[in-house]
Amino acid sequence: MSLMKRGNVWWSYFYIDGIRHQSSTNTSNRRQAQMVEQKLKEEANVRRHQIVHYDPKLTVAALAARFLSDGQAKKHHVWHLKALLPFFGDTLVVRLNRNMAREFRAWRKQQKSLTDATVNRALSVLRHILYWAVDEQIIPSNPIARLPLVPERRLKRPVMSLSEEALLMPALPEYLQRIATCALDTGMRRGEILGQRWEDIDLARKLLLVTKSKTAQGEAREIPLTDRLYRLLSKELQEQGHVFTLRGLPVSWIRKGWLGALKRAGLRHFRFHDLRHTFNTRLMEAGVIQDVRMALMGHSSGSKVHSIYTHVELPIKREAIARLQKWVNKQRKDQKGDEMNVLSTGAR
């Protein structure tokens, strides 16, 4: 018998897969207690088989609101939701399908000239939110789980030359000069640089340990310091806190200062992220092999997204940075020699 009376209230006791379940029915009426117990057994069985009871009237906007409040949303999620919600917001989650995703792509391109990569990122955010909802047992399955994204064209990435760097640096505000130098000499991402802390910089060993990375595997990677970056950090040395600050506060936004400096320097358009690509290209020009470049930059080895990060010993990384410095110094020396030849020829 699974119902037992304790005092004046019926309690339910039953087993499922060897696990004992007990609960008060909160009633002294046996017939009502039997009905409550039946419901308790059904709910326990649903949990056992991981059956999801979801709201069929749940809209994409309502789901996005739950994700923003409970799902540890990141900045790029919020950014892309600004484009997703005007189109999908009032749509019921149960009615989402691949055809709607194709309609969204066409709608976005009618509104604004966008690349396929930009639309792909937005649809990836929607897919991520739906996967989160599945994990949280809000919906039973992801309706666009196997949505094929449009192949993206590989864009030519600009590499900043040493002469362009020489023009840019004086045009940058002082705080941005330090940040740009770090990007050019370490290949770190913008978020990694802005999140870097003094506690993870060992000047005695001329070593930087990445504090905060885009990926978990990218954290705790070691990057040897160039002589230029070592001198810069030695002047600002502190025991703790963020390395790159403005008026004593961590820097969080650099776009306005960056674009203004490019305009003042009369340079072509560069994204700040192009400094990371410039670092990689300079290493390649200096003869550093791919595995070492990937290790320094926090790139995964191989083509798979979830592959393990390349493990390269610290002495090899130090040698790579030394080769980079040697290459840069030689290029600057050759460039200066060419300029002197031009001046002497003009004087004649």
C-alpha positions in Angstrom: 0.0 0.0 0.0 1.5 3.3 -1.1 -0.7 5.6 0.9 -0.2 6.0 4.7 -1.9 8.3 7.1 0.3 10.4 9.4 -1.8 12.3 11.9 -4.7 13.5 9.9 -2.9 13.7 6.5 -2.3 11.1 3.9 1.3 10.6 2.7 2.4 8.9 -0.5 5.3 6.5 -0.7 6.3 4.7 -3.9 9.5 3.5 -5.7 10.7 4.1 -9.3 13.9 2.4 -10.4 14.7 1.6 -6.8 14.5 5.3 -5.8 12.0 6.0 -2.9 9.7 8.9 -3.4 7.7 10.4 -0.6 5.4 13.4 -0.4 2.5 14.7 1.6 -0.8 14.9 -0.3 -1.9 17.7 2.0 -5.4 16.2 2.5 -7.2 14.0 4.9 -9.6 12.8 2.2 -8.5 9.4 0.9 -10.1 9.8 -2.5 -8.3 13.2 -3.0 -5.1 11.7 -1.7 -5.3 8.9 -4.4 -5.7 11.5 -7.1 -2.8 13.6 -5.8 -0.6 10.4 -5.6 -1.4 9.5 -9.2 -0.3 13.0 -10.4 2.9 12.6 -8.3 3.7 9.3 -10.0 3.1 10.7 -13.4 5.4 13.7 -12.8 8.1 11.4 -11.4 7.8 9.2 -14.5 8.1 12.2 -16.8 11.3 13.2 -15.1 12.6 9.7 -15.3 12.2 9.6 -19.1 13.2 13.3 -19.5 9.9 14.1 -21.2 9.5 17.9 -21.6 6.2 19.6 -21.1 6.5 22.9 -22.8 4.3 25.9 -23.4 3.0 25.7 -27.1 2.4 29.5 -27.0 6.0 30.3 -26.1 7.3 33.0 -28.6 10.9 33.6 -29.6 10.9 37.0 -27.9 9.8 35.3 -24.6 12.4 32.7 -24.9 15.1 35.3 -25.7 14.0 37.2 -22.5 14.5 34.0 -20.4 17.9 33.4 -22.0 19.1 37.0 -21.3 18.1 36.7 -17.7 19.2 33.1 -17.0 21.5 32.0 -19.8 24.7 34.0 -19.2 24.3 35.9 -22.5 27.3 37.5 -24.0 27.6 40.8 -25.8 27.4 39.3 -29.3 24.2 37.5 -28.3 22.6 40.8 -27.4 23.9 42.4 -30.5 22.5 39.9 -32.9 19.2 39.7 -31.0 18.6 43.3 -32.1 18.3 42.0 -35.7 16.6 38.6 -34.8 13.7 39.8 -32.7 12.1 42.2 -35.2 11.7 39.3 -37.5 11.3 36.3 -35.2 10.0 37.9 -32.0 6.3 37.2 -32.3 6.8 33.7 -33.9 5.9 30.7 -31.8 8.9 28.6 -31.1 7.0 25.5 -32.3 6.6 27.0 -35.7 10.3 27.8 -36.4 11.7 26.0 -39.4 14.5 26.2 -42.0 12.3 28.1 -44.5 11.9 30.9 -42.0 15.6 31.1 -41.6 16.0 31.5 -45.4 13.3 34.2 -45.3 15.2 36.0 -42.5 18.4 35.9 -44.6 16.6 37.5 -47.6 14.8 40.1 -45.3 18.1 41.1 -43.7 19.8 41.6 -47.0 16.9 43.8 -48.3 17.3 46.0 -45.2 21.0 46.5 -45.4 24.0 45.4 -47.4 25.4 42.5 -45.4 27.7 39.6 -46.0 26.6 36.0 -45.6 29.0 35.7 -42.7 27.1 38.4 -40.7 23.7 36.7 -41.3 25.3 33.3 -40.4 26.4 34.7 -37.0 22.8 35.9 -36.3 21.3 32.6 -37.1 24.0 30.8 -35.1 22.9 32.9 -32.1 19.3 31.9 -32.6 20.3 28.2 -32.8 22.4 28.6 -29.7 19.5 30.0 -27.7 17.3 27.1 -28.9 19.9 24.6 -27.8 20.1 26.3 -24.4 16.3 26.0 -24.2 16.5 22.2 -24.9 19.2 21.8 -22.1 16.9 23.7 -19.7 14.0 21.5 -20.7 12.0 24.5 -21.9 11.4 22.9 -25.3 11.8 19.3 -26.4 14.0 19.8 -29.4 15.8 22.4 -31.5 13.7 23.1 -34.7 16.7 24.5 -36.6 19.3 22.1 -35.2 20.5 21.0 -38.7 20.1 24.3 -40.4 22.7 24.6 -43.2 24.5 28.0 -43.2 25.5 29.6 -46.4 29.2 29.1 -47.2 31.2 32.2 -46.4 33.6 33.8 -48.8 37.1 34.2 -47.4 37.9 37.8 -47.2 41.4 39.3 -47.8 42.7 40.4 -44.5 44.9 43.6 -44.5 48.3 43.4 -43.0 49.7 46.5 -41.4 53.1 47.3 -42.7 55.9 48.8 -40.5 55.6 52.1 -42.3 51.8 52.2 -41.6 52.5 51.3 -38.0 55.0 54.2 -37.7 52.3 56.5 -39.0 49.5 55.1 -36.7 51.3 55.1 -33.4 51.8 58.9 -33.0 48.1 59.4 -34.0 46.8 57.1 -31.2 46.0 58.3 -27.7 48.6 57.2 -25.2 46.4 54.5 -23.7 45.6 53.1 -27.2 49.3 53.1 -28.1 49.9 50.7 -25.3 47.0 48.5 -26.3 48.0 48.5 -30.0 51.6 47.7 -29.1 50.4 44.7 -27.1 48.3 43.5 -30.0 51.1 43.8 -32.5 53.7 42.1 -30.2 51.5 39.3 -28.8 48.7 38.6 -31.3 46.2 38.7 -28.5 42.5 39.4 -29.1 41.0 42.7 -28.1 39.0 41.1 -25.2 42.1 39.3 -24.0 44.1 42.5 -23.9 41.5 44.6 -22.2 41.0 41.8 -19.6 44.7 41.3 -18.9 45.7 41.7 -15.3 49.1 42.5 -13.7 48.9 39.4 -11.5 49.5 37.4 -14.7 52.5 39.2 -16.0 55.9 38.0 -14.9 58.4 40.7 -15.8 61.3 38.9 -14.2 60.8 36.1 -16.8 59.5 38.4 -19.5 56.4 36.4 -19.7 52.7 37.1 -20.1 50.0 34.6 -19.0 46.7 35.2 -20.8 44.1 36.1 -18.2 40.9 36.1 -20.1 40.3 34.5 -23.4 37.5 34.0 -25.9 37.8 30.3 -25.3 38.6 28.3 -22.2 41.5 26.6 -24.0 43.0 30.0 -24.9 43.4 31.0 -21.3 46.6 30.2 -19.4 48.7 30.2 -22.5 52.1 31.8 -22.2 53.4 34.5 -24.4 57.0 35.7 -24.1 57.3 39.5 -24.1 59.2 41.4 -26.9 61.7 44.0 -25.7 59.4 46.8 -26.7 56.5 45.4 -24.8 58.7 44.6 -21.8 59.9 48.2 -21.6 56.4 49.6 -21.9 55.0 47.4 -19.1 58.0 48.0 -16.9 57.2 51.8 -16.8 53.6 51.0 -15.8 54.2 48.1 -13.4 51.6 47.6 -10.6 51.0 44.7 -8.2 47.4 44.0 -9.3 44.5 45.2 -11.4 43.9 45.6 -15.1 47.0 46.4 -17.1 45.3 48.7 -19.6 43.4 51.5 -18.0 42.2 55.0 -18.8 42.0 57.5 -15.9 42.4 54.6 -13.5 39.5 52.6 -14.9 39.6 49.5 -17.1 39.3 50.2 -20.8 36.1 48.7 -22.3 35.6 50.6 -25.6 38.3 51.6 -28.1 36.4 51.9 -31.4 36.1 55.7 -31.4 39.7 56.3 -30.6 40.9 53.7 -33.1 38.9 55.1 -36.0 39.9 58.7 -35.2 43.6 57.7 -35.2 43.3 56.0 -38.6 41.8 59.2 -40.0 44.4 61.4 -38.5 47.2 59.2 -39.7 45.7 59.1 -43.2 45.7 55.3 -43.3 43.4 52.9 -45.1 40.8 51.1 -43.0 42.0 48.6 -40.5 40.0 46.7 -37.9 41.7 46.4 -34.5 41.6 42.6 -35.0 43.8 43.1 -38.1 46.7 43.7 -35.7 46.3 40.1 -34.6 46.5 39.0 -38.2 49.5 41.2 -38.7 51.3 39.5 -35.8 50.7 36.1 -37.3 51.9 37.3 -40.8 55.1 38.8 -39.3 55.8 35.5 -37.5 55.3 33.6 -40.8 57.6 36.1 -42.6 60.2 35.5 -39.8 60.1 31.8 -40.5 58.1 30.6 -37.5 56.3 27.3 -38.2 52.5 27.1 -38.1 52.2 25.0 -34.9 54.2 27.6 -32.9 52.2 30.5 -34.4 49.0 28.7 -33.4 50.2 28.1 -29.9 51.2 31.7 -29.4 47.8 33.0 -30.7 45.6 30.4 -29.0 44.4 28.8 -32.2 43.3 25.2 -32.2 45.4 22.6 -34.1 43.7 21.1 -37.1 40.5 22.2 -38.7 38.1 20.9 -36.1 36.5 23.5 -33.8 36.9 21.4 -30.7 40.4 20.1 -31.3 42.9 20.3 -28.5 45.1 23.4 -28.5 48.7 22.9 -29.7 51.2 22.2 -27.0 54.5 24.0 -27.6 57.2 24.3 -25.0 58.1 27.7 -23.7 61.7 27.8 -25.1 60.4 27.3 -28.6 58.0 30.2 -28.0 60.8 32.4 -26.8 62.8 31.5 -29.9 59.8 32.5 -32.1 59.5 35.9 -30.5 63.2 36.4 -30.8 63.0 35.6 -34.5 60.1 38.1 -34.8 62.1 40.9 -33.2 65.1 40.1 -35.5 62.9 40.2 -38.6 61.2 43.5 -37.5 64.5 45.2 -36.7 65.9 44.1 -40.1 62.9 45.4 -42.0 63.1 48.7 -40.2 66.8 49.0 -40.9 66.3 48.2 -44.6 63.5 50.6 -44.8 65.6 53.4 -43.2 68.4 52.6 -45.7 66.0 52.9 -48.6 64.8 56.2 -47.4 68.4 57.5 -47.0 69.2 56.4 -50.6 66.1 58.2 -51.9 67.2 61.4 -50.1 70.8 61.2 -51.3 69.6 60.6 -54.9 67.3 63.6 -54.7 70.1 65.8 -53.4 72.2 65.1 -56.4 
